[in-house]
């Protein structure tokens, strides 16, 4: 989230699209209720299903799953065509005026530089600005140049007329225009709109571009960096934000640094592409500090073994040739290329698409270690559960371990919530039986490996035996020790920059913030964005002062919000170029003549005068936000509508390029996609208010409230198929078949797509063959094994199926 | 002075006896009522501040633990409620968080390290030491056999691709960082979490 849960109350318009906050994030949704009740806010919900969020909305518009970019591009066309943009904001704070290189084009569904043999944009060189001989991007402040980013954008979205939106999305034109009009009321600095989304946007082959479309709309409206504005991802797991920050991801290192590729053979090579020099006069380009963050991180990981002479242990890090993301891992397992697997609280048999492929992959492993507080389907993948999960234990040679962990209230530590707020939790009781904390288990594994490599040697023992492990109890590091290590220390006395004869920080003191990090090995700090969370003043994550001096819902002394305890990102943009608030209503951070002041930590140099013209988006080399993404996205500098891989229709915009051309499809999956002649119904997956993922099916109360798998369908489809509420239904896709009970509802209604009625059904994700709920077929039996072109998030939200009435499962679904 | 509910009911009963209810002949009704009221069950419980284990709203919860009073008994969770001091949820909980006590007490919680041998049809209980020793040995064997020091072009890559690690997105930051540190140092590239899926 760019903004915070509490900040939603400042919104004048709330858009819930690509999510269903009322059911998936009920206690976050209370801030929507607050905005409606006390700020006169209007709620817009755009969703294939009339959800509980829709039920309390002021305006609901239906949409076909997987067509969000068409809808949002139509909104952009409306805003640009009707002068409903925040002109001064767009001109000063975005790259609207930047001139794009000659040779950039978009034709017949493809941007310039596509290589059909590689199925990717091998040459993205034209997706960039024109530069002058000083290396500065060329701009035209009059916005007259035909290749100004905003003019290219206008041309790009011109095709998304309300009629085209209706044809692709099935959203009636009048509803669509009402949504546009309501959004447009915020294009002025007086009012703001917040966007709340979740997996309904990410789980598509165009997932990242869905979100980018919304970010562009928020820039056009001037809603970034504004109270009650922003683009807000409502995230799933309690610490998925923190675990993302700590880079438990194939090609990242903590704090959004990047793991080196095998082309970056030396540290110097690696740093060459990370110079991030400003490309507009006078800009800051914050990532110029990259080297300080990287070296400090290596000092945390490898301590004395990371020296200037060995390039800060650069070779201790693995170098990647390609991303080993979840889908790639499953493909490797299924192809027999993996021998061992650890599953720490991740139920991969349920969580990855195309269950048959995952199951086959797990059976090819030599060994698997489950680290979890609960029984999971993955741990029992070798067990036969009849038609719900057919397996032959004798034939499966995988050795499996289950290691019980502590969970909720049984250990202490910090979680980072969806809006980046780090909160400490305290231990209340011991875990059951012989359970151990994740920290203990990992420490034990590392200690044993380290001892083995010290004693026996083996393949490249250096990084294992040199990992810093200076904990009071090496077998059981304390969470506070770890949070201090994350924060970082002065490793030597650090002089005061203002007076070098004085010491600013003594060796061994905790760093007060990332601004003091150094690239000479004199500071540590594992994750620069967290530096400041544990200082000499104490553990900031433990703070519990709920006061809110401005009344804007900032709560600056509750826990700690990364980075730098900032609660609202890009907040410099809440003031105009001269540093004055855009309006009294949205006043947040302003220039008082000598510094930036307000209720939050400025997202800017605190004494940088506005007349220096440093842009508010300091993480970009240009200081402005990007309507044109340059080469940052693999599937285009502008979003474009492509059909889901299970395409319901030929793409009306360019029938020869129906689906996203930059999507990765593994050879083994070439025949995994369905067509509407065999599978004429659109399916989407969703979550229930009563369940959390695959956990709460193990909890009695939740299992009673929602006891079994079902398929939700509209009355028209049910009637056509002779299906009554409660009947058993077979749902099939190109990947497999499940049986579930029908729930016939008015929440799904057919929509007119490309002139024909389209039926959509919904399937909850939560049910499986382990738990206190009735045994059910896992939903991922049906879903396609393909991900988003940018980040490979699986396409769970739009796929094709057929349904028919059937008989109950042969093995009667009894409670496990 | 702290007044328990039972004491409060007794005081009320005394008042009741002297009142019109007493005059109507219901003498003793108050005492009877007081005797029938259980002590407030959180009275002797320990309150601990926590965060809901489920979604990333991160609602504040208060968990209450107590022993059953028997000798050497370990405290158990007995109650969960929203933390009204927490500015994010202001004391509210959803159907998942409100039932989270049942997660702690789920009959499907794992209790002991278990081991399934190849080709067999059951998990067997093992000791931590057996499990961890065997896992470390299997991991080292695979790493030593398949570790890639240099790629085809002779570039140092130091990677281990034949073992993967899925990290938990409900682990604390501290556990997550330690996991990163321990796993990356082995050269594993196939390190992923729930964020992408």
Interface residues (C-beta under 8 A of the other chain):
Chain A: X5 X6 X24 X25 X26 X27 X28 X30 X234 X235 X236 X237 X238 X239 X240 X241 X242 X243 X244 X245 X246 X247 X248 X249 X250 X251 X253 X254 X259 X262 X265 X301 X315 X316 X317 X318 X319 X320 X321 X324 X325 X326 X328 X329 X332 X333 X337 X338 X339 X340 X341 X342 X343 X344 X345 X346 X348 X351 X352 X366 X367 X369 X371 X372 X373 X374 X375 X382 X383 X393 X394 X395 X396 X397 X398 X399 X400 X401 X402 X403 X404 X405 X407 X408 X409 X410 X411 X412 X413 X414 X415 X416 X417 X418 X421 X422 X423 X425 X426 X427 X428 X429 X430 X432 X433 X434 X435 X436 X437 X438 X439 X441 X442 X443 X444 X445 X446 X448 X449 X452 X453 X456 X458 X459 X460 X463 X464 X467 X477 X479 X482 X483 X485 X486 X526 X527 X530 X544 X546 X548 X553 X555 X558 X689 X690 X691 X692 X695 X696 X698 X699 X700 X701 X702 X705 X770 X771 X772 X787 X791 X792 X793 X794
Chain B: X46 X48 X49 X50 X51 X52 X53 X54 X55 X56 X57 X58 X59 X60 X63 X65 X74 X75 X76 X77 X85 X86 X87 X88 X89 X90 X92 X93 X94 X95 X96 X97 X99 X100 X102 X103 X104 X106 X107 X108 X109 X110 X111 X112 X113 X114 X115 X116 X117 X118 X119 X120 X121 X123 X128 X131 X132 X133 X134 X135 X136 X137 X138 X139 X140 X142 X143 X144 X146 X147 X149 X151 X153 X155 X156 X157 X158 X159 X160 X161 X162 X163 X164 X165 X166 X167 X168 X169 X170 X171 X172 X173 X174 X175 X176 X177 X178 X179 X180 X181 X182 X184 X185 X186 X187 X188 X189 X190 X191 X192 X193 X194 X195 X196 X197
